[in-house]
């Protein structure tokens, strides 16, 4: 069997069969943004890992070493934010080809330190090995959340409303501009979108506000594209959903870049990924409280749709009464 016939999520399902997670402190194992472990009465431990591979997740053709190090940490911090927690301690491991100059590694750790300071992460260890061709950066991160306040992908229920925490498609637009510098956009637009891709931000503050409300039923971060994350939530929760295209929050600079590049901005919004915004669900009667709390903490919050019964599937309203299916799409490491 070829990997492309399974895809990333099929491979995860195959490899995770019959894995041992029988210890009583395991509250949540494989299947969410982070594992959840009980280590005390008042707090739960969150544990996640992310790997960045040169030529897959980044290229030195347009990313500086510092940006690579920063992004590696942010990707893991975003997983902790997607559980409603806060990050604490990280291990950084590198697979290093012999042709990589020492100055580049120093730059990567400058980015690691920059992100660690911003999110309050202690770098407490790691590993270094020789890699035959490409640089690999792996971050294993511990975080915490109040006992009983971790938010999973699996809690959405029909009737819940769907929200996102910020504008979408910026990182995908930035990646496109990195690869296509000939696109004629103004310097401010180019810088904003490139930075969205090269120096992303994790929404820890928003995740903490959502967790403290106690009202959010499902939560995920948008790392592989909005459509992919919605499929994850709906599959884990046993539900469907419908989103509204006119309600999707977009930045005018992303739309302008799409226009100048001859691209459909909706493709970047739904399938681009790496925005690291949060997508979440909440009961309809809790929405005003959540919106009020988010606004009080200067956090963005946009209503984009609702959760439906599973038999209704996943769909999108284009405008008026026109409804189309919402395929998963998004980034998959092992699809052709």
VEXGUDREN-722810 format. One record per residue (C-alpha): y, z, x; residue number from 0; residue in three letters. Coordinates in pm, whole numbers, plus 50000, padded with zeros to 5 digits. Example, Ala and Ser with C-alpha at 12.3 -4.5 7.8 and 13.67 -1.06 7.14 Angstrom:
<nodes>
{y = 49550 | z = 50780 | x = 51230 | tigu = 0 | vokol = ALA} .
{y = 49894 | z = 50714 | x = 51367 | tigu = 1 | vokol = SER} .
</nodes>
This chain:
<nodes>
{y = 50000 | z = 50000 | x = 50000 | tigu = 0 | vokol = UNK} .
{y = 50346 | z = 49908 | x = 50128 | tigu = 1 | vokol = UNK} .
{y = 50630 | z = 50160 | x = 50124 | tigu = 2 | vokol = UNK} .
{y = 50847 | z = 49915 | x = 49932 | tigu = 3 | vokol = UNK} .
{y = 50608 | z = 49929 | x = 49639 | tigu = 4 | vokol = UNK} .
{y = 50657 | z = 50306 | x = 49615 | tigu = 5 | vokol = UNK} .
{y = 51024 | z = 50344 | x = 49694 | tigu = 6 | vokol = UNK} .
{y = 51184 | z = 50663 | x = 49823 | tigu = 7 | vokol = UNK} .
{y = 51123 | z = 50875 | x = 49516 | tigu = 8 | vokol = UNK} .
{y = 50767 | z = 50753 | x = 49471 | tigu = 9 | vokol = UNK} .
{y = 50697 | z = 50842 | x = 49834 | tigu = 10 | vokol = UNK} .
{y = 50841 | z = 51191 | x = 49787 | tigu = 11 | vokol = UNK} .
{y = 50622 | z = 51241 | x = 49480 | tigu = 12 | vokol = UNK} .
{y = 50314 | z = 51121 | x = 49670 | tigu = 13 | vokol = UNK} .
{y = 50371 | z = 51336 | x = 49978 | tigu = 14 | vokol = UNK} .
{y = 50463 | z = 51648 | x = 49783 | tigu = 15 | vokol = UNK} .
{y = 50138 | z = 51661 | x = 49588 | tigu = 16 | vokol = UNK} .
{y = 49940 | z = 51979 | x = 49646 | tigu = 17 | vokol = UNK} .
{y = 50189 | z = 52124 | x = 49893 | tigu = 18 | vokol = UNK} .
{y = 50168 | z = 52501 | x = 49916 | tigu = 19 | vokol = UNK} .
{y = 50457 | z = 52693 | x = 49757 | tigu = 20 | vokol = UNK} .
{y = 50261 | z = 52986 | x = 49619 | tigu = 21 | vokol = UNK} .
{y = 50462 | z = 53270 | x = 49773 | tigu = 22 | vokol = UNK} .
{y = 50631 | z = 53474 | x = 49501 | tigu = 23 | vokol = UNK} .
{y = 50979 | z = 53440 | x = 49655 | tigu = 24 | vokol = UNK} .
{y = 50980 | z = 53061 | x = 49593 | tigu = 25 | vokol = UNK} .
{y = 51190 | z = 53020 | x = 49279 | tigu = 26 | vokol = UNK} .
{y = 51242 | z = 52644 | x = 49313 | tigu = 27 | vokol = UNK} .
{y = 51059 | z = 52419 | x = 49555 | tigu = 28 | vokol = UNK} .
{y = 51063 | z = 52041 | x = 49593 | tigu = 29 | vokol = UNK} .
{y = 51253 | z = 51843 | x = 49330 | tigu = 30 | vokol = UNK} .
{y = 51617 | z = 51945 | x = 49348 | tigu = 31 | vokol = UNK} .
{y = 51908 | z = 51934 | x = 49590 | tigu = 32 | vokol = UNK} .
{y = 51789 | z = 52250 | x = 49765 | tigu = 33 | vokol = UNK} .
{y = 51499 | z = 52492 | x = 49757 | tigu = 34 | vokol = UNK} .
{y = 51573 | z = 52831 | x = 49602 | tigu = 35 | vokol = UNK} .
{y = 51421 | z = 53146 | x = 49753 | tigu = 36 | vokol = UNK} .
{y = 51450 | z = 53507 | x = 49640 | tigu = 37 | vokol = UNK} .
{y = 51533 | z = 53730 | x = 49936 | tigu = 38 | vokol = UNK} .
{y = 51721 | z = 54008 | x = 49760 | tigu = 39 | vokol = UNK} .
{y = 51812 | z = 54148 | x = 49421 | tigu = 40 | vokol = UNK} .
{y = 52168 | z = 54016 | x = 49401 | tigu = 41 | vokol = UNK} .
{y = 52153 | z = 53680 | x = 49579 | tigu = 42 | vokol = UNK} .
{y = 51920 | z = 53384 | x = 49612 | tigu = 43 | vokol = UNK} .
{y = 51882 | z = 53179 | x = 49930 | tigu = 44 | vokol = UNK} .
{y = 51938 | z = 52801 | x = 49917 | tigu = 45 | vokol = UNK} .
{y = 51769 | z = 52581 | x = 50179 | tigu = 46 | vokol = UNK} .
{y = 51830 | z = 52210 | x = 50234 | tigu = 47 | vokol = UNK} .
{y = 51807 | z = 51945 | x = 50507 | tigu = 48 | vokol = UNK} .
{y = 51963 | z = 51602 | x = 50559 | tigu = 49 | vokol = UNK} .
{y = 51905 | z = 51338 | x = 50824 | tigu = 50 | vokol = UNK} .
{y = 52143 | z = 51064 | x = 50940 | tigu = 51 | vokol = UNK} .
{y = 52000 | z = 50767 | x = 51131 | tigu = 52 | vokol = UNK} .
{y = 52210 | z = 50523 | x = 51331 | tigu = 53 | vokol = UNK} .
{y = 52206 | z = 50179 | x = 51170 | tigu = 54 | vokol = UNK} .
{y = 52102 | z = 50326 | x = 50835 | tigu = 55 | vokol = UNK} .
{y = 52360 | z = 50593 | x = 50751 | tigu = 56 | vokol = UNK} .
{y = 52628 | z = 50510 | x = 51006 | tigu = 57 | vokol = UNK} .
{y = 52732 | z = 50259 | x = 51269 | tigu = 58 | vokol = UNK} .
{y = 52934 | z = 50320 | x = 51583 | tigu = 59 | vokol = UNK} .
{y = 53091 | z = 49980 | x = 51516 | tigu = 60 | vokol = UNK} .
{y = 53330 | z = 50158 | x = 51279 | tigu = 61 | vokol = UNK} .
{y = 53253 | z = 50532 | x = 51286 | tigu = 62 | vokol = UNK} .
{y = 53363 | z = 50760 | x = 51567 | tigu = 63 | vokol = UNK} .
{y = 53117 | z = 51018 | x = 51700 | tigu = 64 | vokol = UNK} .
{y = 53332 | z = 51293 | x = 51547 | tigu = 65 | vokol = UNK} .
{y = 53308 | z = 51129 | x = 51206 | tigu = 66 | vokol = UNK} .
{y = 52929 | z = 51107 | x = 51239 | tigu = 67 | vokol = UNK} .
{y = 52901 | z = 51479 | x = 51316 | tigu = 68 | vokol = UNK} .
{y = 53132 | z = 51573 | x = 51032 | tigu = 69 | vokol = UNK} .
{y = 52949 | z = 51357 | x = 50779 | tigu = 70 | vokol = UNK} .
{y = 52612 | z = 51498 | x = 50882 | tigu = 71 | vokol = UNK} .
{y = 52725 | z = 51851 | x = 50797 | tigu = 72 | vokol = UNK} .
{y = 52906 | z = 51749 | x = 50478 | tigu = 73 | vokol = UNK} .
{y = 52593 | z = 51579 | x = 50340 | tigu = 74 | vokol = UNK} .
{y = 52400 | z = 51906 | x = 50359 | tigu = 75 | vokol = UNK} .
{y = 52692 | z = 52117 | x = 50237 | tigu = 76 | vokol = UNK} .
{y = 52713 | z = 51890 | x = 49933 | tigu = 77 | vokol = UNK} .
{y = 52352 | z = 51977 | x = 49845 | tigu = 78 | vokol = UNK} .
{y = 52445 | z = 52345 | x = 49842 | tigu = 79 | vokol = UNK} .
{y = 52749 | z = 52268 | x = 49627 | tigu = 80 | vokol = UNK} .
{y = 52518 | z = 52086 | x = 49385 | tigu = 81 | vokol = UNK} .
{y = 52329 | z = 52411 | x = 49330 | tigu = 82 | vokol = UNK} .
{y = 52647 | z = 52610 | x = 49262 | tigu = 83 | vokol = UNK} .
{y = 52625 | z = 52798 | x = 49592 | tigu = 84 | vokol = UNK} .
{y = 52812 | z = 52836 | x = 49918 | tigu = 85 | vokol = UNK} .
{y = 52690 | z = 52729 | x = 50267 | tigu = 86 | vokol = UNK} .
{y = 52616 | z = 52979 | x = 50544 | tigu = 87 | vokol = UNK} .
{y = 52401 | z = 52892 | x = 50848 | tigu = 88 | vokol = UNK} .
{y = 52294 | z = 52557 | x = 50995 | tigu = 89 | vokol = UNK} .
{y = 52057 | z = 52420 | x = 51257 | tigu = 90 | vokol = UNK} .
{y = 52163 | z = 52088 | x = 51414 | tigu = 91 | vokol = UNK} .
{y = 51891 | z = 51869 | x = 51569 | tigu = 92 | vokol = UNK} .
{y = 51948 | z = 51546 | x = 51759 | tigu = 93 | vokol = UNK} .
{y = 51721 | z = 51256 | x = 51851 | tigu = 94 | vokol = UNK} .
{y = 51911 | z = 51094 | x = 52138 | tigu = 95 | vokol = UNK} .
{y = 51848 | z = 50753 | x = 52303 | tigu = 96 | vokol = UNK} .
{y = 51908 | z = 50752 | x = 52676 | tigu = 97 | vokol = UNK} .
{y = 52187 | z = 50494 | x = 52646 | tigu = 98 | vokol = UNK} .
{y = 52408 | z = 50729 | x = 52440 | tigu = 99 | vokol = UNK} .
{y = 52688 | z = 50864 | x = 52666 | tigu = 100 | vokol = UNK} .
{y = 52738 | z = 51238 | x = 52688 | tigu = 101 | vokol = UNK} .
{y = 53096 | z = 51192 | x = 52563 | tigu = 102 | vokol = UNK} .
{y = 52959 | z = 51058 | x = 52233 | tigu = 103 | vokol = UNK} .
{y = 52745 | z = 51368 | x = 52187 | tigu = 104 | vokol = UNK} .
{y = 53045 | z = 51586 | x = 52260 | tigu = 105 | vokol = UNK} .
{y = 53231 | z = 51393 | x = 51991 | tigu = 106 | vokol = UNK} .
{y = 52951 | z = 51448 | x = 51740 | tigu = 107 | vokol = UNK} .
{y = 52968 | z = 51821 | x = 51799 | tigu = 108 | vokol = UNK} .
{y = 53346 | z = 51813 | x = 51765 | tigu = 109 | vokol = UNK} .
{y = 53285 | z = 51677 | x = 51414 | tigu = 110 | vokol = UNK} .
{y = 53016 | z = 51937 | x = 51351 | tigu = 111 | vokol = UNK} .
{y = 53257 | z = 52214 | x = 51450 | tigu = 112 | vokol = UNK} .
{y = 53534 | z = 52069 | x = 51235 | tigu = 113 | vokol = UNK} .
{y = 53313 | z = 52064 | x = 50924 | tigu = 114 | vokol = UNK} .
{y = 53167 | z = 52405 | x = 51006 | tigu = 115 | vokol = UNK} .
{y = 53514 | z = 52558 | x = 51019 | tigu = 116 | vokol = UNK} .
{y = 53618 | z = 52396 | x = 50690 | tigu = 117 | vokol = UNK} .
{y = 53313 | z = 52514 | x = 50495 | tigu = 118 | vokol = UNK} .
{y = 53251 | z = 52845 | x = 50669 | tigu = 119 | vokol = UNK} .
{y = 52920 | z = 52743 | x = 50825 | tigu = 120 | vokol = UNK} .
{y = 52775 | z = 52915 | x = 51132 | tigu = 121 | vokol = UNK} .
{y = 52586 | z = 52681 | x = 51369 | tigu = 122 | vokol = UNK} .
{y = 52299 | z = 52903 | x = 51482 | tigu = 123 | vokol = UNK} .
{y = 52063 | z = 52668 | x = 51665 | tigu = 124 | vokol = UNK} .
{y = 51873 | z = 52340 | x = 51655 | tigu = 125 | vokol = UNK} .
{y = 51675 | z = 52104 | x = 51876 | tigu = 126 | vokol = UNK} .
{y = 51728 | z = 51800 | x = 52098 | tigu = 127 | vokol = UNK} .
{y = 51468 | z = 51531 | x = 52174 | tigu = 128 | vokol = UNK} .
{y = 51465 | z = 51180 | x = 52317 | tigu = 129 | vokol = UNK} .
{y = 51475 | z = 50899 | x = 52061 | tigu = 130 | vokol = UNK} .
{y = 51351 | z = 50553 | x = 52166 | tigu = 131 | vokol = UNK} .
{y = 51630 | z = 50342 | x = 52015 | tigu = 132 | vokol = UNK} .
{y = 51867 | z = 50503 | x = 51764 | tigu = 133 | vokol = UNK} .
{y = 52059 | z = 50827 | x = 51739 | tigu = 134 | vokol = UNK} .
{y = 51931 | z = 51069 | x = 51473 | tigu = 135 | vokol = UNK} .
{y = 52126 | z = 51372 | x = 51347 | tigu = 136 | vokol = UNK} .
{y = 51945 | z = 51626 | x = 51130 | tigu = 137 | vokol = UNK} .
{y = 52108 | z = 51926 | x = 50963 | tigu = 138 | vokol = UNK} .
{y = 51907 | z = 52211 | x = 50810 | tigu = 139 | vokol = UNK} .
{y = 52133 | z = 52438 | x = 50609 | tigu = 140 | vokol = UNK} .
{y = 52101 | z = 52777 | x = 50443 | tigu = 141 | vokol = UNK} .
{y = 52330 | z = 52881 | x = 50160 | tigu = 142 | vokol = UNK} .
{y = 52348 | z = 53150 | x = 49895 | tigu = 143 | vokol = UNK} .
{y = 52410 | z = 53179 | x = 49524 | tigu = 144 | vokol = UNK} .
{y = 52419 | z = 53477 | x = 49291 | tigu = 145 | vokol = UNK} .
{y = 52074 | z = 53560 | x = 49153 | tigu = 146 | vokol = UNK} .
{y = 52016 | z = 53365 | x = 48835 | tigu = 147 | vokol = UNK} .
{y = 52318 | z = 53136 | x = 48887 | tigu = 148 | vokol = UNK} .
{y = 52156 | z = 52843 | x = 49070 | tigu = 149 | vokol = UNK} .
{y = 52204 | z = 52526 | x = 48866 | tigu = 150 | vokol = UNK} .
{y = 51919 | z = 52272 | x = 48861 | tigu = 151 | vokol = UNK} .
{y = 51891 | z = 51910 | x = 48757 | tigu = 152 | vokol = UNK} .
{y = 51644 | z = 52002 | x = 48488 | tigu = 153 | vokol = UNK} .
{y = 51852 | z = 52192 | x = 48231 | tigu = 154 | vokol = UNK} .
{y = 52028 | z = 51912 | x = 48039 | tigu = 155 | vokol = UNK} .
{y = 51962 | z = 51904 | x = 47664 | tigu = 156 | vokol = UNK} .
{y = 52043 | z = 51648 | x = 47391 | tigu = 157 | vokol = UNK} .
{y = 52395 | z = 51706 | x = 47268 | tigu = 158 | vokol = UNK} .
{y = 52526 | z = 51822 | x = 47606 | tigu = 159 | vokol = UNK} .
{y = 52830 | z = 51646 | x = 47744 | tigu = 160 | vokol = UNK} .
{y = 52838 | z = 51469 | x = 48082 | tigu = 161 | vokol = UNK} .
{y = 53116 | z = 51523 | x = 48337 | tigu = 162 | vokol = UNK} .
{y = 53206 | z = 51421 | x = 48693 | tigu = 163 | vokol = UNK} .
{y = 53444 | z = 51599 | x = 48930 | tigu = 164 | vokol = UNK} .
{y = 53644 | z = 51309 | x = 49072 | tigu = 165 | vokol = UNK} .
{y = 53702 | z = 50936 | x = 49107 | tigu = 166 | vokol = UNK} .
{y = 53400 | z = 50722 | x = 49192 | tigu = 167 | vokol = UNK} .
{y = 53327 | z = 50422 | x = 49411 | tigu = 168 | vokol = UNK} .
{y = 53573 | z = 50508 | x = 49689 | tigu = 169 | vokol = UNK} .
{y = 53311 | z = 50560 | x = 49959 | tigu = 170 | vokol = UNK} .
{y = 53131 | z = 50235 | x = 49875 | tigu = 171 | vokol = UNK} .
{y = 53462 | z = 50050 | x = 49885 | tigu = 172 | vokol = UNK} .
{y = 53537 | z = 50211 | x = 50221 | tigu = 173 | vokol = UNK} .
{y = 53202 | z = 50101 | x = 50360 | tigu = 174 | vokol = UNK} .
{y = 53268 | z = 49747 | x = 50240 | tigu = 175 | vokol = UNK} .
{y = 53606 | z = 49743 | x = 50412 | tigu = 176 | vokol = UNK} .
{y = 53449 | z = 49873 | x = 50734 | tigu = 177 | vokol = UNK} .
{y = 53208 | z = 49581 | x = 50728 | tigu = 178 | vokol = UNK} .
{y = 53468 | z = 49329 | x = 50606 | tigu = 179 | vokol = UNK} .
{y = 53797 | z = 49400 | x = 50784 | tigu = 180 | vokol = UNK} .
{y = 53923 | z = 49057 | x = 50675 | tigu = 181 | vokol = UNK} .
{y = 53977 | z = 49177 | x = 50315 | tigu = 182 | vokol = UNK} .
{y = 54358 | z = 49171 | x = 50270 | tigu = 183 | vokol = UNK} .
{y = 54443 | z = 49519 | x = 50146 | tigu = 184 | vokol = UNK} .
{y = 54745 | z = 49724 | x = 50247 | tigu = 185 | vokol = UNK} .
{y = 54706 | z = 49974 | x = 50536 | tigu = 186 | vokol = UNK} .
{y = 54735 | z = 50279 | x = 50307 | tigu = 187 | vokol = UNK} .
{y = 54458 | z = 50153 | x = 50078 | tigu = 188 | vokol = UNK} .
{y = 54235 | z = 50061 | x = 50372 | tigu = 189 | vokol = UNK} .
{y = 54285 | z = 50400 | x = 50537 | tigu = 190 | vokol = UNK} .
{y = 54223 | z = 50593 | x = 50214 | tigu = 191 | vokol = UNK} .
{y = 53898 | z = 50410 | x = 50133 | tigu = 192 | vokol = UNK} .
{y = 53763 | z = 50404 | x = 50488 | tigu = 193 | vokol = UNK} .
{y = 53827 | z = 50776 | x = 50514 | tigu = 194 | vokol = UNK} .
{y = 53641 | z = 50833 | x = 50185 | tigu = 195 | vokol = UNK} .
{y = 53335 | z = 50679 | x = 50350 | tigu = 196 | vokol = UNK} .
{y = 53372 | z = 50807 | x = 50706 | tigu = 197 | vokol = UNK} .
{y = 53510 | z = 51157 | x = 50637 | tigu = 198 | vokol = UNK} .
{y = 53377 | z = 51265 | x = 50295 | tigu = 199 | vokol = UNK} .
{y = 53440 | z = 51604 | x = 50137 | tigu = 200 | vokol = UNK} .
{y = 53184 | z = 51832 | x = 49972 | tigu = 201 | vokol = UNK} .
{y = 53288 | z = 51983 | x = 49639 | tigu = 202 | vokol = UNK} .
{y = 53192 | z = 52344 | x = 49713 | tigu = 203 | vokol = UNK} .
{y = 53492 | z = 52485 | x = 49524 | tigu = 204 | vokol = UNK} .
{y = 53408 | z = 52289 | x = 49211 | tigu = 205 | vokol = UNK} .
{y = 53043 | z = 52391 | x = 49232 | tigu = 206 | vokol = UNK} .
{y = 53139 | z = 52757 | x = 49258 | tigu = 207 | vokol = UNK} .
{y = 53367 | z = 52735 | x = 48954 | tigu = 208 | vokol = UNK} .
{y = 53091 | z = 52568 | x = 48754 | tigu = 209 | vokol = UNK} .
{y = 52832 | z = 52828 | x = 48856 | tigu = 210 | vokol = UNK} .
{y = 53061 | z = 53117 | x = 48766 | tigu = 211 | vokol = UNK} .
{y = 53110 | z = 52988 | x = 48411 | tigu = 212 | vokol = UNK} .
{y = 52739 | z = 53033 | x = 48346 | tigu = 213 | vokol = UNK} .
{y = 52761 | z = 52742 | x = 48102 | tigu = 214 | vokol = UNK} .
{y = 52656 | z = 52439 | x = 48308 | tigu = 215 | vokol = UNK} .
{y = 52306 | z = 52317 | x = 48217 | tigu = 216 | vokol = UNK} .
{y = 52243 | z = 52059 | x = 48494 | tigu = 217 | vokol = UNK} .
{y = 52417 | z = 51968 | x = 48819 | tigu = 218 | vokol = UNK} .
{y = 52373 | z = 51708 | x = 49094 | tigu = 219 | vokol = UNK} .
{y = 52584 | z = 51560 | x = 49371 | tigu = 220 | vokol = UNK} .
{y = 52654 | z = 51187 | x = 49382 | tigu = 221 | vokol = UNK} .
{y = 52499 | z = 51084 | x = 49710 | tigu = 222 | vokol = UNK} .
{y = 52300 | z = 50776 | x = 49601 | tigu = 223 | vokol = UNK} .
{y = 52527 | z = 50644 | x = 49324 | tigu = 224 | vokol = UNK} .
{y = 52613 | z = 50773 | x = 48977 | tigu = 225 | vokol = UNK} .
{y = 52337 | z = 50575 | x = 48806 | tigu = 226 | vokol = UNK} .
{y = 52073 | z = 50713 | x = 49042 | tigu = 227 | vokol = UNK} .
{y = 52188 | z = 51072 | x = 48992 | tigu = 228 | vokol = UNK} .
{y = 52189 | z = 51031 | x = 48614 | tigu = 229 | vokol = UNK} .
{y = 51831 | z = 50906 | x = 48630 | tigu = 230 | vokol = UNK} .
{y = 51740 | z = 51213 | x = 48838 | tigu = 231 | vokol = UNK} .
{y = 51895 | z = 51451 | x = 48587 | tigu = 232 | vokol = UNK} .
{y = 51741 | z = 51273 | x = 48287 | tigu = 233 | vokol = UNK} .
{y = 51396 | z = 51255 | x = 48445 | tigu = 234 | vokol = UNK} .
{y = 51401 | z = 51621 | x = 48550 | tigu = 235 | vokol = UNK} .
{y = 51536 | z = 51733 | x = 48210 | tigu = 236 | vokol = UNK} .
{y = 51325 | z = 51503 | x = 47993 | tigu = 237 | vokol = UNK} .
{y = 51629 | z = 51347 | x = 47824 | tigu = 238 | vokol = UNK} .
{y = 51833 | z = 51027 | x = 47805 | tigu = 239 | vokol = UNK} .
{y = 52207 | z = 50971 | x = 47829 | tigu = 240 | vokol = UNK} .
{y = 52490 | z = 50738 | x = 47740 | tigu = 241 | vokol = UNK} .
{y = 52806 | z = 50700 | x = 47945 | tigu = 242 | vokol = UNK} .
{y = 53128 | z = 50518 | x = 47866 | tigu = 243 | vokol = UNK} .
{y = 53257 | z = 50258 | x = 48110 | tigu = 244 | vokol = UNK} .
{y = 53623 | z = 50312 | x = 48006 | tigu = 245 | vokol = UNK} .
{y = 53583 | z = 50687 | x = 48072 | tigu = 246 | vokol = UNK} .
{y = 53462 | z = 50650 | x = 48433 | tigu = 247 | vokol = UNK} .
{y = 53737 | z = 50785 | x = 48664 | tigu = 248 | vokol = UNK} .
{y = 53856 | z = 50534 | x = 48923 | tigu = 249 | vokol = UNK} .
{y = 54128 | z = 50529 | x = 49185 | tigu = 250 | vokol = UNK} .
{y = 54369 | z = 50235 | x = 49167 | tigu = 251 | vokol = UNK} .
{y = 54315 | z = 50168 | x = 49537 | tigu = 252 | vokol = UNK} .
{y = 53943 | z = 50119 | x = 49487 | tigu = 253 | vokol = UNK} .
{y = 54011 | z = 49876 | x = 49201 | tigu = 254 | vokol = UNK} .
{y = 54260 | z = 49685 | x = 49415 | tigu = 255 | vokol = UNK} .
{y = 54013 | z = 49659 | x = 49703 | tigu = 256 | vokol = UNK} .
{y = 53746 | z = 49529 | x = 49466 | tigu = 257 | vokol = UNK} .
{y = 53988 | z = 49270 | x = 49331 | tigu = 258 | vokol = UNK} .
{y = 54085 | z = 49151 | x = 49677 | tigu = 259 | vokol = UNK} .
{y = 53720 | z = 49141 | x = 49788 | tigu = 260 | vokol = UNK} .
{y = 53602 | z = 48959 | x = 49477 | tigu = 261 | vokol = UNK} .
{y = 53369 | z = 49245 | x = 49389 | tigu = 262 | vokol = UNK} .
{y = 53292 | z = 49422 | x = 49064 | tigu = 263 | vokol = UNK} .
{y = 53425 | z = 49780 | x = 49098 | tigu = 264 | vokol = UNK} .
{y = 53161 | z = 49897 | x = 48850 | tigu = 265 | vokol = UNK} .
{y = 52892 | z = 49814 | x = 49105 | tigu = 266 | vokol = UNK} .
{y = 53055 | z = 50046 | x = 49360 | tigu = 267 | vokol = UNK} .
{y = 53098 | z = 50318 | x = 49094 | tigu = 268 | vokol = UNK} .
{y = 52740 | z = 50313 | x = 48968 | tigu = 269 | vokol = UNK} .
{y = 52541 | z = 50215 | x = 49276 | tigu = 270 | vokol = UNK} .
{y = 52756 | z = 50271 | x = 49584 | tigu = 271 | vokol = UNK} .
{y = 52686 | z = 50636 | x = 49658 | tigu = 272 | vokol = UNK} .
{y = 52820 | z = 50886 | x = 49912 | tigu = 273 | vokol = UNK} .
{y = 53114 | z = 50991 | x = 49696 | tigu = 274 | vokol = UNK} .
{y = 52970 | z = 51347 | x = 49705 | tigu = 275 | vokol = UNK} .
{y = 53137 | z = 51425 | x = 49375 | tigu = 276 | vokol = UNK} .
{y = 52941 | z = 51642 | x = 49131 | tigu = 277 | vokol = UNK} .
{y = 52795 | z = 51521 | x = 48802 | tigu = 278 | vokol = UNK} .
{y = 52708 | z = 51791 | x = 48550 | tigu = 279 | vokol = UNK} .
{y = 52619 | z = 51864 | x = 48189 | tigu = 280 | vokol = UNK} .
{y = 52728 | z = 52139 | x = 47954 | tigu = 281 | vokol = UNK} .
{y = 52695 | z = 52223 | x = 47584 | tigu = 282 | vokol = UNK} .
{y = 52966 | z = 52068 | x = 47372 | tigu = 283 | vokol = UNK} .
{y = 53105 | z = 52405 | x = 47262 | tigu = 284 | vokol = UNK} .
{y = 53134 | z = 52518 | x = 47626 | tigu = 285 | vokol = UNK} .
{y = 53331 | z = 52214 | x = 47739 | tigu = 286 | vokol = UNK} .
{y = 53679 | z = 52358 | x = 47666 | tigu = 287 | vokol = UNK} .
{y = 53604 | z = 52671 | x = 47871 | tigu = 288 | vokol = UNK} .
{y = 53472 | z = 52467 | x = 48164 | tigu = 289 | vokol = UNK} .
{y = 53767 | z = 52231 | x = 48157 | tigu = 290 | vokol = UNK} .
{y = 54006 | z = 52526 | x = 48144 | tigu = 291 | vokol = UNK} .
{y = 53839 | z = 52700 | x = 48439 | tigu = 292 | vokol = UNK} .
{y = 53830 | z = 52383 | x = 48647 | tigu = 293 | vokol = UNK} .
{y = 54198 | z = 52317 | x = 48582 | tigu = 294 | vokol = UNK} .
{y = 54287 | z = 52678 | x = 48669 | tigu = 295 | vokol = UNK} .
{y = 54128 | z = 52625 | x = 49011 | tigu = 296 | vokol = UNK} .
{y = 54285 | z = 52280 | x = 49063 | tigu = 297 | vokol = UNK} .
{y = 53948 | z = 52109 | x = 49036 | tigu = 298 | vokol = UNK} .
{y = 53912 | z = 51770 | x = 48867 | tigu = 299 | vokol = UNK} .
{y = 53684 | z = 51728 | x = 48567 | tigu = 300 | vokol = UNK} .
{y = 53626 | z = 51407 | x = 48368 | tigu = 301 | vokol = UNK} .
{y = 53419 | z = 51361 | x = 48052 | tigu = 302 | vokol = UNK} .
{y = 53211 | z = 51043 | x = 48088 | tigu = 303 | vokol = UNK} .
{y = 52934 | z = 51063 | x = 47827 | tigu = 304 | vokol = UNK} .
{y = 52667 | z = 51268 | x = 47657 | tigu = 305 | vokol = UNK} .
{y = 52300 | z = 51359 | x = 47680 | tigu = 306 | vokol = UNK} .
{y = 52062 | z = 51199 | x = 47429 | tigu = 307 | vokol = UNK} .
{y = 51694 | z = 51241 | x = 47337 | tigu = 308 | vokol = UNK} .
{y = 51457 | z = 51090 | x = 47594 | tigu = 309 | vokol = UNK} .
{y = 51350 | z = 50809 | x = 47361 | tigu = 310 | vokol = UNK} .
{y = 51708 | z = 50674 | x = 47360 | tigu = 311 | vokol = UNK} .
{y = 51689 | z = 50603 | x = 47733 | tigu = 312 | vokol = UNK} .
{y = 51990 | z = 50562 | x = 47962 | tigu = 313 | vokol = UNK} .
{y = 52273 | z = 50332 | x = 47860 | tigu = 314 | vokol = UNK} .
{y = 52642 | z = 50257 | x = 47899 | tigu = 315 | vokol = UNK} .
{y = 52907 | z = 50166 | x = 47643 | tigu = 316 | vokol = UNK} .
{y = 53115 | z = 49878 | x = 47776 | tigu = 317 | vokol = UNK} .
{y = 53379 | z = 49895 | x = 47506 | tigu = 318 | vokol = UNK} .
{y = 53375 | z = 49870 | x = 47131 | tigu = 319 | vokol = UNK} .
{y = 53014 | z = 49873 | x = 47012 | tigu = 320 | vokol = UNK} .
{y = 52858 | z = 49689 | x = 47307 | tigu = 321 | vokol = UNK} .
{y = 52589 | z = 49902 | x = 47474 | tigu = 322 | vokol = UNK} .
{y = 52381 | z = 49796 | x = 47774 | tigu = 323 | vokol = UNK} .
{y = 52092 | z = 49965 | x = 47957 | tigu = 324 | vokol = UNK} .
{y = 52174 | z = 50165 | x = 48271 | tigu = 325 | vokol = UNK} .
{y = 51919 | z = 50079 | x = 48543 | tigu = 326 | vokol = UNK} .
{y = 51867 | z = 50324 | x = 48825 | tigu = 327 | vokol = UNK} .
{y = 51986 | z = 50117 | x = 49121 | tigu = 328 | vokol = UNK} .
{y = 52158 | z = 50310 | x = 49398 | tigu = 329 | vokol = UNK} .
{y = 52035 | z = 50349 | x = 49753 | tigu = 330 | vokol = UNK} .
{y = 51660 | z = 50365 | x = 49818 | tigu = 331 | vokol = UNK} .
{y = 51544 | z = 50388 | x = 50180 | tigu = 332 | vokol = UNK} .
{y = 51216 | z = 50205 | x = 50125 | tigu = 333 | vokol = UNK} .
{y = 51290 | z = 49932 | x = 49872 | tigu = 334 | vokol = UNK} .
{y = 51309 | z = 49574 | x = 49999 | tigu = 335 | vokol = UNK} .
</nodes>
